[in-house]
Amino acid sequence: MLDDTDRRILRQMQADPMMAVPDLASLTGMSPARLTRRIERLRDQNILRGPRAVINWRALGYTVEVSLRITLDKTQARAFDEFIEAARDIREVIEIQTFLGRVDVRLSVIARDMADYQAIYRDQLLALPHIADIEALMHVARIKSDEALPL
C-alpha cells in the first residue's frame, strides 16, 4: 500500500517526470539517498514503471489517426492470439486494446495522410486474421489525454 510519502513522490513525478533527484528530494522533504531507495521500491513493486518519451506524431508528419473497433471470428480457438500477434507487426499500429463485449479489439493506427491510411488499411489491416467485423473511427481532436492519477 502507498503511504503519504509515496504519494508525494508520485505526485511530483507525475507533474515533472524529468525532475532531478536532488530537486525531487527537496520537494518531498527527503534526502536524495532515501528518495532513491523509495523510488527503487516503487519500481520493484511495479507501481512505478519508469519514465517514457511521449512523441508528438503530428510533428513527425503523421496527420491521420484512426481507431478501429474489431470483432473477431471467435469460432477459431486461437483467433485472439493470432490476430494480436499479426497486429503487433504493423508498425503504424500504436496501441492494441482488448475488450469484453461485442467489440473484441481496438487498434489505434497512425498514418501520414489519408492515402497512406488507405494503403495501410487495404494492404495490412484487412489482411489480419479472423476479422468478422471492423469499424473505423477517424480521430478529429484529442480533448483529454492524461494518465496522471489523483494521488
N, C-alpha and C positions, 0 to 999 in steps of 0.2 A: 504494500500500500504506500501511497505517496504521503509524505509529511509536508508541513508548511515550507520547509527549506527546499525540498524537491520542487514544489510548486513554484516558488520564487525563481529557482534556476530555470525551470522550463518556460515560465512566462517571459523571462528576459531573453532566453534563446529563441523563442518564437518571434519576439519583436526584432531581434537582430542576431541572426544565426552566425554572423561573421565576427561578432564581438570578441576581442582578445580576452584571454583568461584573466589577466590582472584587472581589467575593467569590469568583467562579469563578477569576479570575486568581490570587488569593491561594492558593486550594486547589491549584491546578495548578502553582504556582511560576513564574508568568509575569507579565509586565507586562500591563496591560489592552490596550495597543495591539497587542502581539504576539499575545495571545489573540484579539482581534478579527480580525486577519489570518488566524489559523489557522481560526477558525470560518467566515470567508468562503470560505477554500479548501475546507473540508469541504462547504460548501453548493455551491460551483462544481462540485465533483466528484460532486454528487448523493448524497453519503454522509449528509449531514445535511439533512433535508427541512424542518426548522423546527419551531417549537412548534405545538401544536394544542390545542383545547379538547376535553376528554373530558366528555361530557354524561351525567348520570345520568338516563336516560329515565324511570325509575320516579318520580323526584321531579317530573317534568313530567306525570305521570298515565298513562304508557304502562306497563301492568302485564303485558302479554302479549308474549312474543317467541317466534317460530316460525321454524324452519329448514325451508326447502322444498328437497328434492332433486328436480331436474327432469331428465328425459331428453327430448331433443328429437327431432323427426322430421327426421333428417339426410338424407332424400331430397330435401329442398329446399336448393338451393345457398346461399341466404342465411339459413338458419334461425338460426344463431348471431347474426349481425349484427342481424337484425330482432327477435329475441327480446330481446337485451340492450338495444337502443335503446328498445323499449317498456317494459322493466322499469325502466329508469332514470327514466322519467316517473312512476312510482308513488312518491309521497313517503314512504310507510311502508316502502319497501324501503331498508334502511340499509346493506346490503352485498350485492355480487354477486361470486361466485367461479366460475371455470370449471375443469373437470377433464378429465382423460383417463380413460376407463373407461366403465362402464355409466351412471353419473350424469354429465351434461354440465355442469350449472349448480347452484349452491346460492345461494338467496336468504335473507337474514335480514330478517324482517318484524317490525315492532313495531305494536302496537295498544293502544287504551285498555282494552279488555276483550274478552271472547270474542264478544259481539255485534258489536263493531266489527271484530274479526278476520274473523268470518264474512262481513260485508258487503264487506270488502276482498277476501277470497278469492273470493267469488262474483262480485262486480262488476268487479274489476280483474285479479286474478291468473289466474283461469280464462280471461280474455279475451286473455291473452298469446298471441302466435302460435307455432305449431309445437310445442306441447307434446304429447309422446307418452305420458309418464307423469309423475306427480307424487306425492311422498310428503311429508307434513307431520310434522315432529318438534317437539313442544312443549318449550320450554326449561323446566326445573324449577329449576336452580341453575347459576350460573357459579362453578366451583370455582377456576379459574385463568384470568386474563386478563392476560398480561404480554408486552409487546413488547420488553422490555429484552434486550439481547444480553449474553452473558458476555464482556466485554472485559477 
